[in-house]
Amino acid sequence: MKARIAAAFDTAEAYDRHAIVQREAAGLLARRITALALPPRPRVLEIGCGTGFLGQALADRLSDADWLATDIAPAMLERARARLADRRAFRFAVIDGEAPVIDDRFDLICANLAFQWFADLPGALARLRGLLAPSGMLAFTTLAEGSFAEWRAAHAAAGREPGTRDYPALPALQAMLPGGMVEPITLTERHATAADFLRALKAIGAGVARPDHRPLSPVALRAVMRRFEEAGAIARYEVALCVAGRTDASCA
């Protein structure tokens, strides 16, 4: 499954043009990170850096940081490297963010809309918090329950099952982050047609369905697309902005 996800992002040539929600979420996360009490020269680990939206948003605000930007998709990492070529503080590495093998401790571990791809989110969060320095902070955005509700509703109206992945409810996320903060944010994107919506998902590498999904026939898919358009062709992203420290006592 991870190989499919990495391949999808590696071939997402038009990512920047279509990643409107991802860019907006990166800006919101960057503002939250700027408000954290970080040391003057923080050691930063970014998981799933994509093409560098979050790094670019924070490059001036954390100009003295020692920043390790990582991604599971080599092509995305190279685009981030090109975007941040004039920033000497950035280093880059291909790493599986769900189970990183890193012998270091960080003052900040951050990620923008990457953790929804993890197979074991609770385990990954525990491992990442274990890589924090004693006063370090984990700050990330991820998709939560209710995302793509309109696309799911279109499937239900057509009597079909969507391939959309299941995302955790806010209370479940909070339970994964004892002592942390979980803030809900709703971002929406309106598309001209259902085909535009599907093209945008593919362009940002997010078209990978859950493993047990059987693709719809062309006739069934057209019925779902028609229902989606009748409802306005709106895609809603329920984003959870989360911040937590290394231990229960060091929360945001």
N, C-alpha and C positions, 0 to 999 in steps of 0.2 A: 504493500500500500504506500509506503514512504517513497519507493522508487517512482510510483505513478504520480505522486504529488510533486516530487522534485522535477520530473520530466514535464509536467504541466506548466510549472513556473519557468522552467528553462526555455520553453517555446512561446512564452507570453511576450512576444515582440512589441505589442502595442500597450503594454502594461501602464505606462505613465499617462497615456492619453485617456484611458478608461478608469483608472484608479482614483476616482473623485472622492469616494467615501474614505478610502484608505488615506488619502492626503489630508482630508479634514480631521480624521481621527488622530493622525500623527500630530497635527497642530494642537489639538486639545490635550493630548498626552504630554507634549513638550511643555505646555504651560504648567501642567501639574508637576512635572519633574522640576522645573525651574524653581518652584516654591518649596522644594524639599531642602532640608538642612544637610547638604553634601559638603565634604571637605573641599578645600581650595583646588586641589588637583585630583579629582576623583578617578578611580579605576572603574571603567565602564565596560560591561559586556552587553551587547545587543544581540538578541535572538531573532532570527528571521528578518534581517534588515531589508530584504527586498531590493529595490533600486535606490534606497537611501533617503526616503522621505523624513524619517525621524532624525537621522543623523544630521541632515541638512538643517532641520528646524532647530536643532540644539547646538550646532557647531559654534555659533557665536556666543551663545549663552553659557556653554561649558567649554570655552576655548582652551582651557588648560588641561582638559581631561585626557587620560590615556585610554583610548576607545578601541575595543576589539569588536568589530562588526562581523557577524556570522550569519550564514544562511545554508540551507541544505541544497539549494540549487546553484551550481557554479555560475551559470549565465547571469542570474540575478545579482550575484555577488560582484561580478565584473562590471555590471551597470552601476552599482553603488560605488565601486572603486573609481569609475570614470566621473560620476557626479561629484565625488568628494576628493578629486585628484589634487586640489590645491590646499587640502587640509592635512598637515603633517601628523596630527594627533591620531589619525585613524589607521588601524591595522585590519586586515581582512583574513577570514579563514572559513573554509567549508566545514560546517559542524552540524550534527544532528542536535538541535536545541532541546529535544525532549530528553535526551540522555547525554549531555555534553561530558566529554572526558577532558577536563581542564584541571591542572594543578595550580590553582591560584584562588585568591579571594577578591571580591569586588565591592566597591562602595555603592554601585548602582548596577542592577541588572534590569534591562528594559526590553520591551517588545511591543510592536504595533500590529494588531490583527494577525497574529501568527499562531497563538496557542490553540485556536479552534481546530487546528489540524492534528493536534496531539491525540494519540490513542489512549493514553493514561494521563489525563490532566492532573489529578491529585498527586500522583507519583512524581510527575515532572515538576510541579510547584514545590514539593518537598525537597527534591534534589536541587533545584535552583536556589531556594532559600538557604540550603546548606553551603552554597558557594559564596554567600554574602559575608563581608567583613562584619565584626561584631555590631557596628552601628549602620551597616549597609541597608539599602532599600531595594525592594523588587517593585517595579512599576510597569504596568502593561494594560493594553486593551485587548479584549477578545469578544467574539460574538456570543450573545446570550439567547435564552429562550425567547421566541417571538420573532426572531430574524426570518425574513422571507415569508412572513405570514400570508401575504397576498398570493405568492406563488403556490404555497401549500393549499390555500383556499381554492385556487383555480383547479388544482388537482382533485380536491374533494368534490367540487361541483361537477367535475367530469367523471367522477367515480374511479379515480386513479390514485395510485400511491406515488408521492414525490420521491426523488432521489436525494433530496436535501438532507444534509447531515443534522443530527440532533444536537442542540446546544444546551448547556446547563442553565437552570434557573438561577436567579440572583441569590436566593438562600443557599443553594448548593455551592455556588462560588464562594459565598461568605464562609461556609463551613470548611472549605478547602484552605482558607486563609485565616486561621485563628488570630485574633488581634488586629487584623487588617481592615481595610476600607474597600467597599465595593460601591461604585457610583454608576447609576444607569444613565445612558445617553441614547437618544433615538435620532438616527440619521436616515434621511429618505432620499431616494433618487427616482425621478420620473423618466420613463423611457417612451419613445414614440411608438414602439411596437414591442411585442413579446420577442420577436427575433432580435431586436436591438438589445434587449435584456440578456438573452442567451449569448449573443456575441460579446457583450461586455464581460460576462462571467468568464467566458473562454479566454478573452484577451488578458484578464488579470490572473489567469491560472486557477480560477476558483470553480471550474466546471467539473471537478472530480466528484462523482456521486459516492454515497456511502457504499461500502463493499457489497452489501446484500441486495442492492437495487438492480432490478431487471429493466433495461431501457424500454421506453414506450415505443410502440409502433408509430410510423409516421401519421397515421390517421388519429391515433389517440393523442399524440403530441399536439397536433393541430387543434384538437378540441380543447386541450388545456390552454394553449396559447390564446385561443379565442376568448375563453373565460377570463384570462388574465388581462387582456386588452379591454374587455367590457368593464372591468373593475378599475380601469385607469392606468394600467401598466406601471404600477408603482412598486418599487422594491424598498422595503423597510429593513434597516439594520438596527437591531437592538444591541448596543455596544455597552459592555461593562468596563469601566475604567477602575483598575484595582491597584492598590498600594499596600504593601506589607513589609515589615521588617524581618530580620533573621529569626527572631523568637517571638513568642506571644507577648512579651513585655515591650518589645521595640516596634510598635505599630505606628501607622501614620496618624 
